[in-house]
Amino acid sequence: MRATDKDVVVERDLPGQVQQTLSEFLQDRRAEAADLNPAFAAAVAELAGFVLGGGKRIRPTFAWWGWRAAGGVPDGPAATAMLRAASALELLQACALVHDDLIDDSDTRRGKPTVHRRFEQVHQESGFAGDAAQFGMAAAVLLGDLALSWADDMFHTAGIEPRALARALRPWRAMRTEVLAGQYLDVVGQYRADETPQAALRICQLKSASYTVQRPLELGAEVAEAGQEALQALRRFGSDIGVAFQLRDDLLGVFGDPAVTGKPAGDDLREGKRTVLVAEAVAAARERGDQAALDLLRGVLGDPELDEERVEQARGVLIELGAVAAVEQRITELTGSAMLALHAAGLAEPAATRLAELAIAVTDRTR
């Protein structure tokens, strides 16, 4: 079926379509919450505001174009169902972000208070008894769990044909397990102070590459009943671009502009994240026998009181040791190998072109 002019316009504003789909779903959930209890309804309103308050909608976008690459058409009931299923990924993302911010004890997300910090404010403003931080933590855990439950609800009730849904459940289930495995390894790595590039890369593959690009692409392609050759090409493309996406995120976590990223400068350092960027620097310092650089890096990692001056010193060391250049080189190589896999697959247009554009967009960005 040929896309109409209207369909083309819809695909040009896919994030907007995802936003509208989420808004409609969350409006129904808020109505249900209002019937249960006013306090719960207020908490659900905060969660809905968090989900709808920002985000690049990367995961639904990759899921949609994975579906289109395998022959999905952009209009009709199947397209509506696919859009709804893809949008459910944003609720899974909301769960991950709420819990990630809690684990990292982050103060801001997208330039606003994180969910646990927001509920600390609610506690204080309402004059509740007990500890505000504990209340904020409990609220964040529960609302993150609620977002995860709603993600499953939205995905399973999207209207996808039963056989297609059965195929899509494989990447859906794998993605949820892999992102939690990656998150756990991230936490373990911080407590073990594991500085090896191998450990950092494995976390990157599980926590980001699979969850952000590879599995969403597979999910869309499975709904459209892609052949094995197309699936394998999308997996290769998705894995490489997903890792490159996270490597760019690692650079922005240290060098990004807070006015653009919405997070304080050097937050990844304060949180003690053993990223590939840090691992490359540690490996280079060891090879050179540069104990001063090692001491500085180990001193800033996990220091919640890290100030801008020491962040700037750490940046200088990361550059001088060649870690920034090494990560940039990896991004370039991964993007190149992903493009080769994409071009060799013979995927349907306009999906092949759009995926190539998305690959550049997510690996060459400022936020």
TORKOL-4160 file (C-alpha; in steps of 0.2 Angstrom, whole numbers, padded with zeros to 4 digits, m for minus):
367
<pt num="1" X="0000" Y="0000" Z="0000"/>
<pt num="2" X="0007" Y="0017" Z="m0005"/>
<pt num="3" X="0008" Y="0030" Z="0009"/>
<pt num="4" X="m0003" Y="0045" Z="0007"/>
<pt num="5" X="0002" Y="0064" Z="0009"/>
<pt num="6" X="m0006" Y="0063" Z="0027"/>
<pt num="7" X="0004" Y="0047" Z="0031"/>
<pt num="8" X="0021" Y="0056" Z="0026"/>
<pt num="9" X="0016" Y="0071" Z="0038"/>
<pt num="10" X="0013" Y="0059" Z="0052"/>
<pt num="11" X="0030" Y="0051" Z="0050"/>
<pt num="12" X="0038" Y="0067" Z="0050"/>
<pt num="13" X="0031" Y="0071" Z="0067"/>
<pt num="14" X="0032" Y="0053" Z="0074"/>
<pt num="15" X="0038" Y="0060" Z="0091"/>
<pt num="16" X="0022" Y="0070" Z="0091"/>
<pt num="17" X="0011" Y="0055" Z="0087"/>
<pt num="18" X="0019" Y="0046" Z="0101"/>
<pt num="19" X="0016" Y="0060" Z="0113"/>
<pt num="20" X="m0002" Y="0061" Z="0108"/>
<pt num="21" X="m0004" Y="0042" Z="0110"/>
<pt num="22" X="0004" Y="0042" Z="0127"/>
<pt num="23" X="m0007" Y="0057" Z="0132"/>
<pt num="24" X="m0023" Y="0048" Z="0128"/>
<pt num="25" X="m0017" Y="0032" Z="0137"/>
<pt num="26" X="m0012" Y="0042" Z="0153"/>
<pt num="27" X="m0028" Y="0052" Z="0153"/>
<pt num="28" X="m0038" Y="0035" Z="0155"/>
<pt num="29" X="m0026" Y="0030" Z="0169"/>
<pt num="30" X="m0028" Y="0046" Z="0178"/>
<pt num="31" X="m0047" Y="0044" Z="0177"/>
<pt num="32" X="m0045" Y="0027" Z="0185"/>
<pt num="33" X="m0034" Y="0033" Z="0198"/>
<pt num="34" X="m0046" Y="0047" Z="0203"/>
<pt num="35" X="m0059" Y="0034" Z="0206"/>
<pt num="36" X="m0047" Y="0025" Z="0218"/>
<pt num="37" X="m0041" Y="0039" Z="0230"/>
<pt num="38" X="m0036" Y="0058" Z="0228"/>
<pt num="39" X="m0019" Y="0055" Z="0235"/>
<pt num="40" X="m0015" Y="0042" Z="0222"/>
<pt num="41" X="m0023" Y="0052" Z="0209"/>
<pt num="42" X="m0011" Y="0066" Z="0213"/>
<pt num="43" X="0004" Y="0054" Z="0212"/>
<pt num="44" X="m0002" Y="0047" Z="0195"/>
<pt num="45" X="m0003" Y="0065" Z="0189"/>
<pt num="46" X="0015" Y="0068" Z="0194"/>
<pt num="47" X="0020" Y="0052" Z="0184"/>
<pt num="48" X="0010" Y="0057" Z="0169"/>
<pt num="49" X="0019" Y="0074" Z="0169"/>
<pt num="50" X="0036" Y="0066" Z="0170"/>
<pt num="51" X="0032" Y="0054" Z="0155"/>
<pt num="52" X="0024" Y="0068" Z="0145"/>
<pt num="53" X="0037" Y="0082" Z="0150"/>
<pt num="54" X="0051" Y="0078" Z="0139"/>
<pt num="55" X="0062" Y="0065" Z="0130"/>
<pt num="56" X="0067" Y="0061" Z="0113"/>
<pt num="57" X="0056" Y="0046" Z="0110"/>
<pt num="58" X="0070" Y="0037" Z="0102"/>
<pt num="59" X="0064" Y="0019" Z="0107"/>
<pt num="60" X="0047" Y="0021" Z="0099"/>
<pt num="61" X="0055" Y="0029" Z="0084"/>
<pt num="62" X="0067" Y="0014" Z="0081"/>
<pt num="63" X="0052" Y="0002" Z="0084"/>
<pt num="64" X="0042" Y="0011" Z="0071"/>
<pt num="65" X="0055" Y="0011" Z="0058"/>
<pt num="66" X="0060" Y="m0007" Z="0061"/>
<pt num="67" X="0042" Y="m0011" Z="0057"/>
<pt num="68" X="0042" Y="m0001" Z="0042"/>
<pt num="69" X="0058" Y="m0008" Z="0036"/>
<pt num="70" X="0050" Y="m0025" Z="0036"/>
<pt num="71" X="0036" Y="m0020" Z="0026"/>
<pt num="72" X="0024" Y="m0012" Z="0038"/>
<pt num="73" X="0012" Y="0001" Z="0030"/>
<pt num="74" X="0010" Y="0018" Z="0038"/>
<pt num="75" X="m0009" Y="0019" Z="0038"/>
<pt num="76" X="m0024" Y="0008" Z="0044"/>
<pt num="77" X="m0028" Y="m0002" Z="0060"/>
<pt num="78" X="m0011" Y="m0011" Z="0059"/>
<pt num="79" X="m0001" Y="0006" Z="0059"/>
<pt num="80" X="m0012" Y="0012" Z="0074"/>
<pt num="81" X="m0008" Y="m0003" Z="0084"/>
<pt num="82" X="0010" Y="m0002" Z="0080"/>
<pt num="83" X="0011" Y="0016" Z="0085"/>
<pt num="84" X="0002" Y="0011" Z="0102"/>
<pt num="85" X="0014" Y="m0004" Z="0105"/>
<pt num="86" X="0029" Y="0007" Z="0101"/>
<pt num="87" X="0023" Y="0021" Z="0112"/>
<pt num="88" X="0023" Y="0008" Z="0127"/>
<pt num="89" X="0042" Y="0008" Z="0126"/>
<pt num="90" X="0041" Y="0026" Z="0134"/>
<pt num="91" X="0033" Y="0019" Z="0149"/>
<pt num="92" X="0046" Y="0006" Z="0151"/>
<pt num="93" X="0059" Y="0021" Z="0149"/>
<pt num="94" X="0050" Y="0031" Z="0162"/>
<pt num="95" X="0052" Y="0016" Z="0174"/>
<pt num="96" X="0070" Y="0015" Z="0170"/>
<pt num="97" X="0073" Y="0033" Z="0172"/>
<pt num="98" X="0064" Y="0035" Z="0189"/>
<pt num="99" X="0073" Y="0020" Z="0196"/>
<pt num="100" X="0090" Y="0025" Z="0189"/>
<pt num="101" X="0089" Y="0043" Z="0196"/>
<pt num="102" X="0084" Y="0035" Z="0213"/>
<pt num="103" X="0099" Y="0023" Z="0212"/>
<pt num="104" X="0111" Y="0037" Z="0207"/>
<pt num="105" X="0103" Y="0049" Z="0220"/>
<pt num="106" X="0101" Y="0062" Z="0206"/>
<pt num="107" X="0094" Y="0079" Z="0209"/>
<pt num="108" X="0088" Y="0084" Z="0192"/>
<pt num="109" X="0081" Y="0076" Z="0176"/>
<pt num="110" X="0078" Y="0087" Z="0160"/>
<pt num="111" X="0081" Y="0102" Z="0170"/>
<pt num="112" X="0068" Y="0098" Z="0184"/>
<pt num="113" X="0068" Y="0089" Z="0200"/>
<pt num="114" X="0069" Y="0070" Z="0199"/>
<pt num="115" X="0054" Y="0060" Z="0204"/>
<pt num="116" X="0061" Y="0056" Z="0221"/>
<pt num="117" X="0066" Y="0074" Z="0224"/>
<pt num="118" X="0049" Y="0080" Z="0219"/>
<pt num="119" X="0040" Y="0069" Z="0232"/>
<pt num="120" X="0052" Y="0075" Z="0245"/>
<pt num="121" X="0045" Y="0092" Z="0241"/>
<pt num="122" X="0028" Y="0085" Z="0242"/>
<pt num="123" X="0032" Y="0078" Z="0259"/>
<pt num="124" X="0039" Y="0095" Z="0265"/>
<pt num="125" X="0025" Y="0106" Z="0258"/>
<pt num="126" X="0011" Y="0094" Z="0265"/>
<pt num="127" X="0019" Y="0094" Z="0282"/>
<pt num="128" X="0019" Y="0075" Z="0283"/>
<pt num="129" X="0026" Y="0066" Z="0297"/>
<pt num="130" X="0042" Y="0056" Z="0296"/>
<pt num="131" X="0057" Y="0057" Z="0284"/>
<pt num="132" X="0055" Y="0067" Z="0268"/>
<pt num="133" X="0069" Y="0057" Z="0259"/>
<pt num="134" X="0062" Y="0040" Z="0264"/>
<pt num="135" X="0045" Y="0046" Z="0257"/>
<pt num="136" X="0052" Y="0052" Z="0241"/>
<pt num="137" X="0062" Y="0035" Z="0239"/>
<pt num="138" X="0046" Y="0025" Z="0242"/>
<pt num="139" X="0035" Y="0035" Z="0230"/>
<pt num="140" X="0049" Y="0034" Z="0216"/>
<pt num="141" X="0050" Y="0015" Z="0218"/>
<pt num="142" X="0031" Y="0013" Z="0217"/>
<pt num="143" X="0028" Y="0025" Z="0203"/>
<pt num="144" X="0042" Y="0017" Z="0193"/>
<pt num="145" X="0034" Y="0000" Z="0196"/>
<pt num="146" X="0017" Y="0008" Z="0190"/>
<pt num="147" X="0025" Y="0014" Z="0174"/>
<pt num="148" X="0032" Y="m0004" Z="0171"/>
<pt num="149" X="0015" Y="m0011" Z="0174"/>
<pt num="150" X="0007" Y="0001" Z="0162"/>
<pt num="151" X="0020" Y="m0002" Z="0149"/>
<pt num="152" X="0015" Y="m0020" Z="0149"/>
<pt num="153" X="m0004" Y="m0015" Z="0148"/>
<pt num="154" X="m0001" Y="m0003" Z="0134"/>
<pt num="155" X="0009" Y="m0016" Z="0124"/>
<pt num="156" X="m0003" Y="m0031" Z="0126"/>
<pt num="157" X="m0018" Y="m0021" Z="0122"/>
<pt num="158" X="m0011" Y="m0011" Z="0108"/>
<pt num="159" X="m0022" Y="m0021" Z="0095"/>
<pt num="160" X="m0008" Y="m0031" Z="0087"/>
<pt num="161" X="m0013" Y="m0046" Z="0078"/>
<pt num="162" X="m0011" Y="m0061" Z="0090"/>
<pt num="163" X="0003" Y="m0070" Z="0080"/>
<pt num="164" X="0012" Y="m0054" Z="0077"/>
<pt num="165" X="0011" Y="m0051" Z="0096"/>
<pt num="166" X="0018" Y="m0068" Z="0100"/>
<pt num="167" X="0033" Y="m0064" Z="0089"/>
<pt num="168" X="0036" Y="m0047" Z="0097"/>
<pt num="169" X="0035" Y="m0054" Z="0114"/>
<pt num="170" X="0052" Y="m0062" Z="0112"/>
<pt num="171" X="0062" Y="m0045" Z="0110"/>
<pt num="172" X="0050" Y="m0037" Z="0123"/>
<pt num="173" X="0054" Y="m0049" Z="0136"/>
<pt num="174" X="0073" Y="m0050" Z="0132"/>
<pt num="175" X="0074" Y="m0031" Z="0132"/>
<pt num="176" X="0066" Y="m0029" Z="0150"/>
<pt num="177" X="0078" Y="m0042" Z="0157"/>
<pt num="178" X="0093" Y="m0035" Z="0148"/>
<pt num="179" X="0091" Y="m0017" Z="0154"/>
<pt num="180" X="0089" Y="m0023" Z="0172"/>
<pt num="181" X="0104" Y="m0034" Z="0170"/>
<pt num="182" X="0114" Y="m0019" Z="0163"/>
<pt num="183" X="0108" Y="m0008" Z="0178"/>
<pt num="184" X="0113" Y="m0021" Z="0191"/>
<pt num="185" X="0130" Y="m0023" Z="0183"/>
<pt num="186" X="0132" Y="m0004" Z="0183"/>
<pt num="187" X="0128" Y="m0004" Z="0202"/>
<pt num="188" X="0140" Y="m0019" Z="0205"/>
<pt num="189" X="0153" Y="m0011" Z="0195"/>
<pt num="190" X="0153" Y="0005" Z="0205"/>
<pt num="191" X="0154" Y="m0004" Z="0221"/>
<pt num="192" X="0168" Y="m0016" Z="0215"/>
<pt num="193" X="0177" Y="m0001" Z="0207"/>
<pt num="194" X="0179" Y="m0011" Z="0191"/>
<pt num="195" X="0189" Y="0000" Z="0179"/>
<pt num="196" X="0191" Y="m0012" Z="0165"/>
<pt num="197" X="0185" Y="m0007" Z="0147"/>
<pt num="198" X="0177" Y="m0025" Z="0145"/>
<pt num="199" X="0166" Y="m0022" Z="0160"/>
<pt num="200" X="0161" Y="m0005" Z="0155"/>
<pt num="201" X="0157" Y="m0011" Z="0137"/>
<pt num="202" X="0146" Y="m0025" Z="0143"/>
<pt num="203" X="0136" Y="m0013" Z="0153"/>
<pt num="204" X="0134" Y="m0002" Z="0138"/>
<pt num="205" X="0128" Y="m0016" Z="0127"/>
<pt num="206" X="0115" Y="m0022" Z="0140"/>
<pt num="207" X="0109" Y="m0006" Z="0148"/>
<pt num="208" X="0109" Y="0004" Z="0132"/>
<pt num="209" X="0112" Y="m0004" Z="0115"/>
<pt num="210" X="0100" Y="m0018" Z="0117"/>
<pt num="211" X="0087" Y="m0007" Z="0126"/>
<pt num="212" X="0088" Y="0008" Z="0116"/>
<pt num="213" X="0090" Y="0003" Z="0098"/>
<pt num="214" X="0092" Y="m0016" Z="0095"/>
<pt num="215" X="0077" Y="m0023" Z="0104"/>
<pt num="216" X="0065" Y="m0009" Z="0098"/>
<pt num="217" X="0070" Y="m0012" Z="0080"/>
<pt num="218" X="0068" Y="m0031" Z="0082"/>
<pt num="219" X="0051" Y="m0028" Z="0090"/>
<pt num="220" X="0045" Y="m0018" Z="0076"/>
<pt num="221" X="0052" Y="m0030" Z="0063"/>
<pt num="222" X="0044" Y="m0045" Z="0072"/>
<pt num="223" X="0027" Y="m0037" Z="0071"/>
<pt num="224" X="0029" Y="m0035" Z="0052"/>
<pt num="225" X="0035" Y="m0053" Z="0051"/>
<pt num="226" X="0053" Y="m0049" Z="0045"/>
<pt num="227" X="0063" Y="m0063" Z="0037"/>
<pt num="228" X="0079" Y="m0069" Z="0046"/>
<pt num="229" X="0091" Y="m0060" Z="0034"/>
<pt num="230" X="0082" Y="m0043" Z="0038"/>
<pt num="231" X="0081" Y="m0047" Z="0057"/>
<pt num="232" X="0100" Y="m0051" Z="0057"/>
<pt num="233" X="0104" Y="m0035" Z="0048"/>
<pt num="234" X="0093" Y="m0025" Z="0060"/>
<pt num="235" X="0101" Y="m0033" Z="0075"/>
<pt num="236" X="0119" Y="m0029" Z="0069"/>
<pt num="237" X="0114" Y="m0011" Z="0065"/>
<pt num="238" X="0105" Y="m0009" Z="0081"/>
<pt num="239" X="0119" Y="m0016" Z="0092"/>
<pt num="240" X="0132" Y="m0005" Z="0084"/>
<pt num="241" X="0122" Y="0011" Z="0084"/>
<pt num="242" X="0115" Y="0007" Z="0102"/>
<pt num="243" X="0133" Y="0006" Z="0109"/>
<pt num="244" X="0138" Y="0022" Z="0099"/>
<pt num="245" X="0123" Y="0031" Z="0107"/>
<pt num="246" X="0128" Y="0026" Z="0124"/>
<pt num="247" X="0146" Y="0031" Z="0121"/>
<pt num="248" X="0140" Y="0048" Z="0115"/>
<pt num="249" X="0130" Y="0049" Z="0131"/>
<pt num="250" X="0145" Y="0045" Z="0141"/>
<pt num="251" X="0154" Y="0060" Z="0133"/>
<pt num="252" X="0139" Y="0071" Z="0137"/>
<pt num="253" X="0139" Y="0065" Z="0155"/>
<pt num="254" X="0156" Y="0074" Z="0157"/>
<pt num="255" X="0157" Y="0087" Z="0144"/>
<pt num="256" X="0139" Y="0091" Z="0140"/>
<pt num="257" X="0132" Y="0108" Z="0143"/>
<pt num="258" X="0119" Y="0108" Z="0158"/>
<pt num="259" X="0108" Y="0120" Z="0150"/>
<pt num="260" X="0106" Y="0108" Z="0135"/>
<pt num="261" X="0107" Y="0091" Z="0144"/>
<pt num="262" X="0096" Y="0096" Z="0159"/>
<pt num="263" X="0109" Y="0088" Z="0171"/>
<pt num="264" X="0123" Y="0096" Z="0181"/>
<pt num="265" X="0140" Y="0096" Z="0173"/>
<pt num="266" X="0150" Y="0080" Z="0178"/>
<pt num="267" X="0136" Y="0071" Z="0185"/>
<pt num="268" X="0142" Y="0054" Z="0179"/>
<pt num="269" X="0158" Y="0057" Z="0189"/>
<pt num="270" X="0149" Y="0062" Z="0205"/>
<pt num="271" X="0139" Y="0046" Z="0203"/>
<pt num="272" X="0154" Y="0035" Z="0201"/>
<pt num="273" X="0150" Y="0028" Z="0184"/>
<pt num="274" X="0163" Y="0017" Z="0177"/>
<pt num="275" X="0160" Y="0021" Z="0159"/>
<pt num="276" X="0170" Y="0016" Z="0143"/>
<pt num="277" X="0176" Y="0034" Z="0144"/>
<pt num="278" X="0183" Y="0032" Z="0161"/>
<pt num="279" X="0189" Y="0014" Z="0158"/>
<pt num="280" X="0199" Y="0020" Z="0143"/>
<pt num="281" X="0207" Y="0034" Z="0153"/>
<pt num="282" X="0212" Y="0022" Z="0167"/>
<pt num="283" X="0219" Y="0010" Z="0155"/>
<pt num="284" X="0230" Y="0024" Z="0147"/>
<pt num="285" X="0236" Y="0031" Z="0164"/>
<pt num="286" X="0241" Y="0013" Z="0169"/>
<pt num="287" X="0250" Y="0010" Z="0153"/>
<pt num="288" X="0259" Y="0027" Z="0155"/>
<pt num="289" X="0263" Y="0024" Z="0173"/>
<pt num="290" X="0254" Y="0041" Z="0177"/>
<pt num="291" X="0249" Y="0039" Z="0195"/>
<pt num="292" X="0244" Y="0057" Z="0197"/>
<pt num="293" X="0231" Y="0055" Z="0183"/>
<pt num="294" X="0225" Y="0038" Z="0191"/>
<pt num="295" X="0223" Y="0047" Z="0208"/>
<pt num="296" X="0214" Y="0061" Z="0201"/>
<pt num="297" X="0201" Y="0050" Z="0192"/>
<pt num="298" X="0199" Y="0039" Z="0207"/>
<pt num="299" X="0197" Y="0054" Z="0218"/>
<pt num="300" X="0183" Y="0062" Z="0208"/>
<pt num="301" X="0173" Y="0046" Z="0204"/>
<pt num="302" X="0159" Y="0044" Z="0216"/>
<pt num="303" X="0162" Y="0061" Z="0225"/>
<pt num="304" X="0145" Y="0069" Z="0228"/>
<pt num="305" X="0153" Y="0085" Z="0233"/>
<pt num="306" X="0163" Y="0087" Z="0216"/>
<pt num="307" X="0164" Y="0105" Z="0211"/>
<pt num="308" X="0166" Y="0113" Z="0194"/>
<pt num="309" X="0185" Y="0116" Z="0197"/>
<pt num="310" X="0188" Y="0097" Z="0199"/>
<pt num="311" X="0176" Y="0093" Z="0185"/>
<pt num="312" X="0187" Y="0104" Z="0174"/>
<pt num="313" X="0203" Y="0095" Z="0180"/>
<pt num="314" X="0195" Y="0078" Z="0176"/>
<pt num="315" X="0190" Y="0084" Z="0159"/>
<pt num="316" X="0208" Y="0089" Z="0156"/>
<pt num="317" X="0215" Y="0072" Z="0161"/>
<pt num="318" X="0202" Y="0063" Z="0150"/>
<pt num="319" X="0207" Y="0073" Z="0135"/>
<pt num="320" X="0226" Y="0072" Z="0139"/>
<pt num="321" X="0226" Y="0053" Z="0141"/>
<pt num="322" X="0217" Y="0051" Z="0124"/>
<pt num="323" X="0201" Y="0044" Z="0131"/>
<pt num="324" X="0190" Y="0056" Z="0123"/>
<pt num="325" X="0198" Y="0053" Z="0106"/>
<pt num="326" X="0197" Y="0034" Z="0109"/>
<pt num="327" X="0179" Y="0035" Z="0112"/>
<pt num="328" X="0175" Y="0047" Z="0097"/>
<pt num="329" X="0185" Y="0034" Z="0086"/>
<pt num="330" X="0174" Y="0020" Z="0093"/>
<pt num="331" X="0158" Y="0030" Z="0089"/>
<pt num="332" X="0165" Y="0033" Z="0071"/>
<pt num="333" X="0169" Y="0015" Z="0069"/>
<pt num="334" X="0153" Y="0008" Z="0076"/>
<pt num="335" X="0142" Y="0020" Z="0065"/>
<pt num="336" X="0152" Y="0015" Z="0050"/>
<pt num="337" X="0149" Y="m0004" Z="0053"/>
<pt num="338" X="0131" Y="m0001" Z="0057"/>
<pt num="339" X="0129" Y="0008" Z="0040"/>
<pt num="340" X="0137" Y="m0006" Z="0031"/>
<pt num="341" X="0125" Y="m0018" Z="0039"/>
<pt num="342" X="0110" Y="m0007" Z="0034"/>
<pt num="343" X="0115" Y="m0004" Z="0016"/>
<pt num="344" X="0118" Y="m0023" Z="0013"/>
<pt num="345" X="0101" Y="m0028" Z="0020"/>
<pt num="346" X="0090" Y="m0021" Z="0006"/>
<pt num="347" X="0077" Y="m0015" Z="0018"/>
<pt num="348" X="0061" Y="m0006" Z="0012"/>
<pt num="349" X="0061" Y="0012" Z="0009"/>
<pt num="350" X="0059" Y="0025" Z="0016"/>
<pt num="351" X="0064" Y="0015" Z="0031"/>
<pt num="352" X="0082" Y="0012" Z="0026"/>
<pt num="353" X="0085" Y="0030" Z="0023"/>
<pt num="354" X="0076" Y="0035" Z="0039"/>
<pt num="355" X="0086" Y="0023" Z="0049"/>
<pt num="356" X="0103" Y="0030" Z="0042"/>
<pt num="357" X="0097" Y="0047" Z="0047"/>
<pt num="358" X="0093" Y="0041" Z="0064"/>
<pt num="359" X="0110" Y="0033" Z="0066"/>
<pt num="360" X="0118" Y="0050" Z="0063"/>
<pt num="361" X="0105" Y="0059" Z="0074"/>
<pt num="362" X="0108" Y="0048" Z="0090"/>
<pt num="363" X="0127" Y="0047" Z="0088"/>
<pt num="364" X="0131" Y="0066" Z="0084"/>
<pt num="365" X="0121" Y="0075" Z="0097"/>
<pt num="366" X="0122" Y="0088" Z="0111"/>
<pt num="367" X="0109" Y="0081" Z="0123"/>
